Amino acid sequence: MGDQITKDPASFISHLELDQPDKTFLDSNELIINMGPQHPATHGVLRVILKLDGEKVLGTECVIGYLHRGVEKIAEHRTYTMFNPYVDRMDYVAAVSNGLGYCEAVEKLMNVQAPPRANYIRVILTELNRLASHQLWLGTHALDIGAMTPLFYTFRDREEILKIFEKYCGARLTTHAFRIGGCLYETYDGFEQDVKKFIDFLPPKIDEYEELLTTNRIWVERTKGVGKITAADCVALGVTGPVLRASGVKWDLRKAQPYAAYSEFDFDIPIGQSGDTYDRYLVRMEEMRQSLRIIRQAVERIPEGPIMAKVPKVIKPAVGEIYHSIEAPKGELGYFIVSDGSTQPYRIRVRPPSFVNLQALDLMVRGQLVADVIAVIGTLDIVLGEVDR
Amino acid sequence: MLSIESFVAISLIKTVIALFVLLTAVAYTVWLERKVVGHMQNRWGPTRVGPFGLLQPLADGVKFMFKEDLIPPHVYKPLYMAAPMLAVVFALTSIAVIPVGNSISIGGIQTSLQIADVNIGLLIILGVTSLGVYGVALAGWSSNSKYSLLGGLRASAQMVSYEIALGLSLVGVLILSGSLSLREIVDAQSGTYWGVLPRWNIFPQFIAFFIYLMAAYAETNRIPFDLPEAETELVAGYHTEYSAMKFAMFFMAEYANMITVACVASLLFLGGWHGPRFGPPLLQAILPVFWFALRIFGFLFVYIWIRGTLPRFRYDQLMAFGWKFLLPLAIANLVVTALVVAIQS
């Protein structure tokens, strides 16, 4: 794709040329349509160029980079500690997961182990964030397919999670909740009650969302068989997260390579069979319930003790490199860090799940209709901040 | 017999009143929709302009009028200008033949609550609302934009195909009442079955009623059939390139069509203005209008309720639903009704 992109966006020529260039689209029945970056359903600034035959999609091309901020480059000019808040700005709806992945990667590089209490706090906040991320996904996905109401329901309930974040660390969205070596803040008084109240509050609300959608005939028709992807294709493209699991692969880093305190909890990995949009919907709904299970166990068994490991004031990892990945709400979020022994990382490369999953878009929508493109963009659950970084 | 002068005068007065009431109703349907959907979705809807946001429609109207009227350079201007006018004119015209109550007498002049009492009222409504497709199709075509074109194509295809099911669903009622005049259809529904059940056409024709309701939703481009303007797919469909008052005209046309559909459904299936009458003569004269308005309100509420509940169909599913389900059902209903009527007579 890269060689076709010229610097001047006006002279951009897509590889999706009309098959017969001398004919107009009315003669050839083919139509190139530009969806985004200012489009109500591209979840930010994704630009998709569609080649259509009537309403049928013949091919797509994604143009990304409208939200590029050079996060990886910034890292090279910041100390390890200073870079920590930047990762929150990548996937801003799951900022806690981003922070966890980064902190753990640096800890691994330094051979530091966060204390158990810090790990429990991390698990609770990360799972709460997974819920918030899935709620946002559900609301926008349903809105894209035309159901307006779930958006308001999910935002209403997501508010409770954000309130807990706010009480814990003062921020609601880009939380910067964790530090290298553990957590900066001890839990506030009443944290456990708040979390317990929340895990009793949410299940009926999830039932409420499901009531609106799961058995709704129109919803089922709009999502069943739409955007199918096989397990083999998922693996070939590196697709991870709920998209992979909905295709029937039981792969969840929380179980496969346990990090933080995940090995101590009992939870299931929901998987789908057909790999279509409906299965991905069901997998994510079940994941929300499983997250609640994890939080319940964590909050009941949370140990006492320090929340910060012994970490030097100036973080200066030895020369070396590390790859560490965690299961973010959208898939495998990995950090590859190269240290040259100084206070600043030599290179940080982020493996964002949204970016990799977006590759599957073309495969999933080819031969389907325009309306399905919207459904598939929604079901991939991309955040452009993370795609572009 | 009225003199020609007084006939013209009375018709003019009635037209002005009907137009005023209809436009106000359109504006307040928008308010009602925002308010009801808002409460269904855990929010308030408009609250700032006036008590309960009641002046919001006025504020919106002022805003639309004072907005800059952008005309993109790439449009085909004559049709681009004509399209919103066509849409709104045809949407408002159909109200002319809709009766809202029995005749009343003011100052010794007997007059019916209807602008034009024609004996083919229903045909006129069907014809005029079909012409409304031109507004949408021309808007999509003349805008010279791909999103508008797709929206216009979807709209014309959708409206033309659902027209058939819509028309056929009404034929059953026509067979029962034996007239095309809306007034006579309503009169045929007075009285009760076995002394309890009102003699409304919805009871013998309930299948037709539901076919009509669904086809009418598609005709007026409402959720779950709002594909032509599917915001998340086609940005704004056929009116993507329209702004200010021209956009407002499409908006008004849509809501006026909703009201027309609600009127026709009430007249044909729910006994029009029939309802209990009591009290002093003035109240007796007004009550039918009230009962009629109540039914229309009920229909509009269902419209809004559905918008708050359902997702949107996909284009192919919509077409399949119209041609493979609604149309055969409408034909079957028609045949059965005709047979029953033939056997009874």
Interface residues (C-beta under 8 A of the other chain):
Chain A: L31 I33 H39 P40 A41 E55 A142 L143 D144 I145 G146 A147 M148 T149 L151 F152 Y153 R156 L212 L213 N216 I218 W219 E221 R222 L369 V370 A371 D372 I374
Chain B: V37 M40 Q41 N42 R43 K146 Y147 L150 I223 P224 D226 L227 A230 E231 T232 E233 L234 V235 R307 G308 T309 L310 P311 R312 F313 R314 Y315 D316 Q317
